[in-house]
Amino acid sequence: TTFSLIESGVRAADGGAEATHLVTFTATQPSFELGNNDELIVPLTWTDASGLKVEKRYTFTRGSYAVQLEQVVTNGSDTEWRGAEYVRIKRHSAEIERSMFNVDSYSFDGPIVYDGDKSQKLKRDDLIEDGRFEFNSQQGWFGEIQHHFLRAAVPTPGVDYKFGVVVNGDVATSSVIRRSLVSIAPGAQEAFATTLFVGPKLQRQLENIDKSLKLTVDYGWLTIISQPLFWLLSLVHGWVGNWGVAIIFVTFLIKLAFYKLTESSGRSMAKMRNLQPRMKALQDRYKDDKPALSQAMMDLYKREKVNPAAGCLPILIQMPFFLAFYWVLLESVEMRQAPFALWITDLSTRDPFFILPLIMGVAMFAQQKLNPAPTDPVQAKVMQIMPIMFTVFFAFFPSGLVLYWVCLLYTSDAADECPAV
């Protein structure tokens, strides 16, 4: 289990009056309701005997997981006040055991920071070994990610802030931002603004706060492919209104993009099928001389201008798209609890009845029968087992990913297979 707290306050630089997260603020009324309004402002106030007044204003907006925090410091004393705001996310976490039965366990769980140029996920073990992680930035932010969900603090851009992340005790991490000091003259006031985000990682909402905040959607090293794929999926979804149907449409678009490559491989595979009788004859002739058989086969390929590995090319090129799609369906909260049809009610989790994986296995077996059989008996047996292995493997993948792979197989021909010859 995990829990987190977002704490905020203002600290004094010279030991003067300050309103930390430990002091008690007073509300103007016992409860607040959004009602029929689009915006709700919740003011909380604290006043010191010296005349220093701090008001926290939390602004909630209908339909948004962003919360605007404004800390207004009014210096009612007769001396200058120097200090700054801070915001801290304090989080208790436990180690997650990875399991193929729990797709959540493969997502990063912990702090993430952005220094204005790049984002960085901070592993707990690294923080324990290296100590406190710190940096200064005018365009940075920090957050805590947990699969589909995010807690983040985005300070006012263009202002100097110091960021720090540290492990406290055995299972707690603390991320904090501190603004550079300001001086408030007697009778004057200063407002410190920070945007908080607490909720699912809906990318449109994240981009409305800060374009870089969508980096909290952890697509890993395939982000360069995953982000355009998600953009395309979102575009199609806006048209069809169903994420499963959008996956099918995008699959056809991917196949269309690789059509020329698939067509070329298809011609090569057709030549391979025509060479099967001659390859069998060579195998019978050199059955006791493996080196001679290999040389004769290579000479045959060369004479006929056939590349035996040509059928592998479409699969090899599409593998990065397959992996990128995996992370899109795993990480994009838009897929969470998104229904497709009939028994598929959540595209981000496995098929509850394993029907899609079975359909995929049948498609693989059918395509295998359309391809020339491997000349090596051992390779032939391996190829026969492949549909079973993939069916079991895909049984625990997100159903949206299996849907994509089923569509890919049923829109393919024999050229999309990678035979062992």
For each residue, the residues with C-beta under 8 A, 3 or more apart:
1: 94
2: 91 92 93 94 109 146
3: 91 92
4: 89 90 91 92 144 151
5: 89 90 91
6: 87 88 89 151 153 196 198
7: 21 87 88 89 90
8: 21 56 69 71 85 86 87 88 194
9: 18 19 20 21 22 23 54 71 85 86
10: 18 19 20 54 71 73 83 84 85 86 192
11: 18 20 83 84 86 178
12: 15 16 17 18 81 82 83
13: 16 82 83 84 181
14: 82
15: 12
16: 12 13 50 52 79 81 82 83
17: 12 48 50 52 77 81
18: 9 10 11 12 83
19: 9 10 23 25 46 48 52 54
20: 9 10 11 23
21: 7 8 9 88
22: 9
23: 9 19 20 46
24: 46
25: 19 44 45 46 54 56
26: 44 45 46
27: 30 32 42 43 44
28: 43 45
29: 32
30: 27
31:
32: 27 29 40 42
33: 40
34: 37 39 40 60 62
35:
36:
37: 34 40 62
38: 61 62
39: 34 59 60 61 62
40: 32 33 34 37 59 60
41: 57 58 59 60
42: 27 32 57 58 59 60
43: 27 28 55 56 57
44: 25 26 27 55 56 57 58
45: 25 26 28 53 54 55 56
46: 19 23 24 25 26 53 54 55
47: 51 52 53 54
48: 17 19 51 52 53
49:
50: 16 17 76 77
51: 47 48 75 76 77 78
52: 16 17 19 47 48 73 74 75 76 77 81
53: 45 46 47 48 73 74 76
54: 9 10 19 25 45 46 47 71 72 73 74
55: 43 44 45 46 71 72 74
56: 8 25 43 44 45 69 70 71 72
57: 41 42 43 44 68 69 70 71 72
58: 41 42 44 67 68 69
59: 39 40 41 42 67 68 69 70
60: 34 39 40 41 42 64 67
61: 38 39 64 66 68
62: 34 37 38 39
63:
64: 60 61 205
65: 197 198 199 200 202 205
66: 61 195 196 197 205 208 209
67: 58 59 60 195 196 197 198
68: 57 58 59 61 193 194 195 196
69: 8 56 57 58 59 87 193 194 195 196
70: 56 57 59 191 192 193 194
71: 8 9 10 54 55 56 57 85 191 192 194
72: 54 55 56 57 189 190 191 192
73: 10 52 53 54 81 83 184 189 190 191 192
74: 52 53 54 55 188 189
75: 51 52 80 81 184 185 186 187 188 189
76: 50 51 52 53 186 187
77: 17 50 51 52 81 186
78: 51 186
79: 16 186
80: 75 183 184 185 186
81: 12 16 17 52 73 75 77 183 184
82: 12 13 14 16 181 182 183 184
83: 10 11 12 13 16 18 73 181 182
84: 10 11 13 178 179 180 181 182 192
85: 8 9 10 71 178 179 192 194
86: 8 9 10 11 176 177 178 179
87: 6 7 8 69 153 155 176 177 194 196
88: 6 7 8 21 174 175 176 177
89: 4 5 6 7 142 143 144 151 153 174 175 176
90: 4 5 7 168 172 173 174
91: 2 3 4 5 111 144 151 172 173 174 175
92: 2 3 4 171 172
93: 2 109 110 124 171 172 173
94: 1 2 171
95:
96: 104 105 109
97: 105
98: 102 105 106
99: 102 105
100: 396
101: 396
102: 98 99 105
103: 106 107 330 348 349 350 396 397 398
104: 96 107 147
105: 96 97 98 99 102
106: 98 103 330
107: 103 104 145 146 147 218 330 331
108: 112 121 145 218
109: 2 93 96 145 146 147
110: 93 121 122 123 124 144 145 173
111: 91 121 122 127 142 143 144 145 165 173 175
112: 108 119 120 121 122 142 143 144 145 215 216 218
113: 119 120 122 133 135 140 141 142 143 163 165 175
114: 118 119 120 137 139 140 141 142 212 213 215
115: 118 120 135 137 139 140 163
116: 137 138 139 140
117:
118: 114 115
119: 112 113 114 212 215 216
120: 112 113 114 115
121: 108 110 111 112 145 218
122: 110 111 112 113 126 127 133 165
123: 110 126 127
124: 93 110 127 128 167 173
125: 128 129
126: 122 123 129 130
127: 111 122 123 124 130 131 132 133 165 166 167 173
128: 124 125 167
129: 125 126
130: 126 127 133
131: 127 166
132: 127 164 165 166
133: 113 122 127 130 164 165 166
134: 162 163 164 165
135: 113 115 140 162 163
136: 160 161 162 163
137: 114 115 116 140 161 163
138: 116 157 158 159 160 161
139: 114 115 116 157 158 212
140: 113 114 115 116 135 137 155 161 163 177
141: 113 114 152 153 154 155 210 212 213
142: 89 111 112 113 114 152 153 163 165 175 177
143: 89 111 112 113 150 151 152 153 175 197 213 216
144: 4 89 91 110 111 112 150 151 152 173 175
145: 107 108 109 110 111 112 121 149 150 201 216 218
146: 2 107 109 149 150
147: 104 107 109 331
148: 200 201 331 333 336
149: 145 146 199 200 201 333
150: 143 144 145 146 197 198 199 200 201 206 216
151: 4 6 89 91 143 144 196 197 198
152: 141 142 143 144 196 197 213 216
153: 6 87 89 141 142 143 175 177 194 195 196 197
154: 141 194 195 196 197 209 210 213
155: 87 140 141 159 161 177 179 193 194 195
156: 159 192 193 194
157: 138 139 210
158: 138 139
159: 138 155 156 179 180
160: 136 138 179 180
161: 136 137 138 140 155 177 178 179 180
162: 134 135 136 177 178 180
163: 113 115 134 135 136 137 140 142 175 176 177
164: 132 133 134 175 176 177 178
165: 111 113 122 127 132 133 134 142 173 174 175 176
166: 127 131 132 133 173 174
167: 124 127 128 172 173 174
168: 90 172 173 174
169: 172
170:
171: 92 93 94
172: 90 91 92 93 167 168 169
173: 90 91 93 110 111 124 127 144 165 166 167 168
174: 88 89 90 91 165 166 167 168
175: 88 89 91 111 113 142 143 144 153 163 164 165
176: 86 87 88 89 163 164 165
177: 86 87 88 140 142 153 155 161 162 163 164 194
178: 11 84 85 86 161 162 164
179: 84 85 86 155 159 160 161 182 192
180: 84 159 160 161 162
181: 13 82 83 84
182: 82 83 84 179 190
183: 80 81 82
184: 73 75 80 81 82 188 189 190
185: 75 80 188
186: 75 76 77 78 79 80
187: 75 76
188: 74 75 184 185
189: 72 73 74 75 184
190: 72 73 182 184
191: 70 71 72 73
192: 10 70 71 72 73 84 85 156 179
193: 68 69 70 155 156
194: 8 68 69 70 71 85 87 153 154 155 156 177
195: 66 67 68 69 153 154 155 209 210
196: 6 66 67 68 69 87 151 152 153 154
197: 65 66 67 143 150 151 152 153 154 205 206 209 213
198: 6 65 67 150 151
199: 65 149 150 202 205
200: 65 148 149 150 333 336
201: 145 148 149 150 206 214 216 217 331 332 333
202: 65 199 205 206 333 334
203: 206 207 214 217 230 234 332 334
204: 207 208
205: 64 65 66 197 199 202 208 209
206: 150 197 201 202 203 209 210 213 214 216 217
207: 203 204 210 211 213 214
208: 66 204 205
209: 66 154 195 197 205 206 213
210: 141 154 157 195 206 207 213
211: 207 214
212: 114 119 139 141 215
213: 114 141 143 152 154 197 206 207 209 210 216
214: 201 203 206 207 211 217 227
215: 112 114 119 212 223
216: 112 119 143 145 150 152 201 206 213
217: 201 203 206 214 331 332
218: 107 108 112 121 145 327 331
219: 222 223 226 227 324 327 328 331
220: 223 226 327
221:
222: 219 225 226 320 323 324 327
223: 215 219 220 226 227
224: 227 228
225: 222 228 229 320 321 324
226: 219 220 222 223 229 230 324 325 327 328 331
227: 214 219 223 224 230 231
228: 224 225 231 232
229: 225 226 232 233 250 321 324 325 328
230: 203 226 227 233 234 328 332
231: 227 228 234 235
232: 228 229 235 236 250 253
233: 229 230 236 237 243 246 247 250 328
234: 203 230 231 237 238 334
235: 231 232 238 239
236: 232 233 239 240 245 246 249 250
237: 233 234 240 241 242 243 246 334
238: 234 235 241
239: 235 236
240: 236 237 245 246 249
241: 237 238 245
242: 237 245 246 339 340 341
243: 233 237 246 247 334 335 338 340 347 400
244: 247 248 338 339 340 341 344 347 400 403
245: 236 240 241 242 248 249 340
246: 233 236 237 240 242 243 249 250
247: 233 243 244 250 251 347 400 403 404 407
248: 244 245 251 252 403 407
249: 236 240 245 246 252 253
250: 229 232 233 236 246 247 253 254 404
251: 247 248 254 255 404 407 408 411
252: 248 249 255 256 407 411
253: 232 249 250 256 257
254: 250 251 257 258 318 321 408
255: 251 252 258 259 262 408 411 412
256: 252 253 259
257: 253 254
258: 254 255 261 262 314 317 318
259: 255 256 262 263
260: 263 264
261: 258 264 265 313 314 317
262: 255 258 259 265 266 314 412 413 415 416
263: 259 260 266 267 415
264: 260 261 267 268 310
265: 261 262 268 269 310 311 313 314 415 416
266: 262 263 269 270 413 414 415
267: 263 264 270 271
268: 264 265 271 272 306 307 310 311 415
269: 265 266 272 273 310 311 371 372 414 415 417 419
270: 266 267 273 274
271: 267 268 274 275 304 306
272: 268 269 275 276 306 308 311 372 419 421
273: 269 270 276 372
274: 270 271
275: 271 272 278 279 300 304 306
276: 272 273 279 280 372 373
277: 280 281
278: 275 281 282 300
279: 275 276 282 283 297 300 375 421
280: 276 277 283 284 375
281: 277 278 284 285
282: 278 279 285 286 293 296 297 300
283: 279 280 286 287 293 375
284: 280 281 287
285: 281 282 296
286: 282 283 289 290 292 293 296
287: 283 284 293
288:
289: 286 292 293
290: 286 293 294
291: 294 295
292: 286 289 295 296
293: 282 283 286 287 289 290 296 297
294: 290 291 297 298
295: 291 292 298 299
296: 282 285 286 292 293 299 300
297: 279 282 293 294 300 301 421
298: 294 295 301 302
299: 295 296 302 303
300: 275 278 279 282 296 297 303 304 306
301: 297 298 304 305 306 307 308
302: 298 299 305
303: 299 300
304: 271 275 300 301
305: 301 302
306: 268 271 272 275 300 301 310
307: 268 301 310
308: 272 301 311 419 421
309: 312 313 418
310: 264 265 268 269 306 307 313
311: 265 268 269 272 308 314 315 371 414 415 416 417 418 419
312: 309 315 316 418
313: 261 265 309 310 316 317
314: 258 261 262 265 311 317 318 415 416
315: 311 312 318 319 416 417 418
316: 312 313 319 418
317: 258 261 313 314 320 321
318: 254 258 314 315 321 322 408
319: 315 316 322 323
320: 222 225 317 323 324
321: 225 229 254 317 318 324 325
322: 318 319 325 326 404 405
323: 222 319 320 326 327
324: 219 222 225 226 229 320 321 327 328
325: 226 229 321 322 328 329 401 404
326: 322 323 329 330 397 398 401
327: 218 219 220 222 226 323 324 330 331
328: 219 226 229 230 233 324 325 331 332 335
329: 325 326 332 335 347 348 398 400 401 404
330: 103 106 107 326 327 348 398 401
331: 107 147 148 201 217 218 219 226 327 328
332: 201 203 217 230 328 329 335 336 348
333: 148 149 200 201 202 336
334: 202 203 234 237 243 338
335: 243 328 329 332 338 347 348 398 400
336: 148 200 332 333 346 348
337: 345 346 348
338: 243 244 334 335 346 347 348 400
339: 242 244 344 345 346 347
340: 242 243 244 245 344 345 347 399 400 403
341: 242 244 344
342:
343: 351 352 353 355
344: 244 339 340 341 347 351 356 399 403
345: 337 339 340
346: 336 337 338 339 349 399
347: 243 244 247 329 335 338 339 340 344 398 399 400 403
348: 103 329 330 332 335 336 337 338 398 399 400
349: 103 346 352 398 399
350: 103 354 395 396 397 398 399
351: 343 344 354 355 356 357 395 399 402
352: 343 349
353: 343
354: 350 351 357 358 395
355: 343 351 358 359
356: 344 351 359 360 399 402 403 406
357: 351 354 360 361 391 392 394 395 397 402
358: 354 355 361 362 391
359: 355 356 362 363 406
360: 356 357 363 364 390 391 394 402 405 406 409
361: 357 358 364 365 387 388 390 391
362: 358 359 365 366 387
363: 359 360 366 367 406 409 410
364: 360 361 367 368 386 387 390 391 409
365: 361 362 368 369 387
366: 362 363 369 370
367: 363 364 370 371 409 412 414 416 417
368: 364 365 371 383 384 386 387 417
369: 365 366
370: 366 367 413 414 417
371: 269 311 367 368 414 417 419
372: 269 272 273 276 419 421
373: 276 380 383
374: 379 380 383 419 420 421
375: 279 280 283 379 421
376: 379 380 420
377: 380 381
378: 381 382
379: 374 375 376 382 383 420
380: 373 374 376 377 383 384
381: 377 378 384 385
382: 378 379 385 386 420
383: 368 373 374 379 380 386 419 420
384: 368 380 381 387
385: 381 382 388 389
386: 364 368 382 383 389 390
387: 361 362 364 365 368 384 390 391
388: 361 385 391 392
389: 385 386 392 393
390: 360 361 364 386 387 393 394
391: 357 358 360 361 364 387 388 394 395
392: 357 388 389 395
393: 389 390 396 397
394: 357 360 390 391 397 401 402 405
395: 350 351 354 357 391 392
396: 100 101 103 350 393
397: 103 326 350 357 393 394 401 402
398: 103 326 329 330 335 347 348 349 350 401 402
399: 340 344 346 347 348 349 350 351 356 402 403
400: 243 244 247 329 335 338 340 347 348 403 404
401: 325 326 329 330 394 397 398 404 405
402: 351 356 357 360 394 397 398 399 405 406
403: 244 247 248 340 344 347 356 399 400 406 407
404: 247 250 251 322 325 329 400 401 407 408
405: 322 360 394 401 402 408 409
406: 356 359 360 363 402 403 409 410
407: 247 248 251 252 403 404 410 411
408: 251 254 255 318 404 405 411 412 416
409: 360 363 364 367 405 406 412 416
410: 363 406 407
411: 251 252 255 407 408
412: 255 262 367 408 409 415 416 417
413: 262 266 370 416
414: 266 269 311 367 370 371 417
415: 262 263 265 266 268 269 311 314 412
416: 262 265 311 314 315 367 408 409 412 413
417: 269 311 315 367 368 370 371 412 414
418: 309 311 312 315 316
419: 269 272 308 311 371 372 374 383
420: 374 376 379 382 383
421: 272 279 297 308 372 374 375
